[in-house]
Amino acid sequence: MILDSEFAQLDSFVLVGGNARSGSSLIGFILNAHPNVVLANESRASGSFWKRLDRNQILRSVQYNSTIKHQNGSPSGGYYYAIDQPLTEKSDIRVMGDKIWNPATLLLHGNYTLITDLEGKLDTRIRFVHAVRNPFDVIATMHKRSGAPVKDRTRWYFMHAEAICSIQERMEDEYFIHVHHEDLIHSPDEVISGLITFLQLQTNPDYLYSCRTLVFDKPKSTRELISWKREEIEEIADRAAKYSFLQRYLQKSLIPDIS
């Protein structure tokens, strides 16, 4: 159990977010495995946007959620993200944070004072980790899971993309980072080390080895599992071209074939 006195040396508070099915939960559990980080997965505090809560209440909510998720095998969205090796006792917590629920991105965009108010309550800077994945895969996954039309899921996806841009524009570059799901899978050590450096912490081989056990062998190409219309593909490609963090997905090999 973390004592209130151990919150005193907190260097930063990190929010992990992005579109649904983009790997934000995976990133959250990887960060939570670090010996100097305690990171929740959709804590009650973030669910209420930290309203009417003081510093200790927010951080205790994060610590409680993190502990329970780990004890339960870290389930999220039908996946289990338990680290094979047991976590060491954490006694020097430098970073805390939360993997926020996906619609929260829209609300933070609409009311950015929620972030500045949180900084004031915690007396520390907020960092933001944006989880990114091929939009065709994300939209296809949301379509398959919800049954909603591709056009509807496309609208939902780009609402979040626009919200992320708005949040990024309000933050200094050193406090915001994009993490591409495909890079995390192909080069886990490099990407995870970059994440830890972003948090101004150190990593070690044992930590990286433990985190590799969470990462899939290859990205899931859900885009290949549904039937696409030409106009659906063209709309997604046209809209993705407007976002620098999505332009890499416009390569021919990453765009689905027309049914």
Buried (B, 14 or more C-beta within 10 A) or exposed (E): EBEEEBBEEBBBBBBBBBBBBBBBBBBBBBBBBBBBBBBBBBBBBBBEBBEEBEBEBBBBBBBBBBBEBBEEEBEBEEEEBBBEEEBEEBEEBBBBBBBBBBEBBBBBBEEBEBBEBBEEBBEBBBBBBBBBBBBBBBBBBBBBBEEEEBBEBBBBBBBBBBBBBBBBEBBEEEBBBBBBBBBBBEEBBEBBBBBBEBBEBEBEEEBBBBBEEBBEEEBBEBBEEBEBEEEBBEBBBEBBEEBEBBEBBBEEEBBBEEE
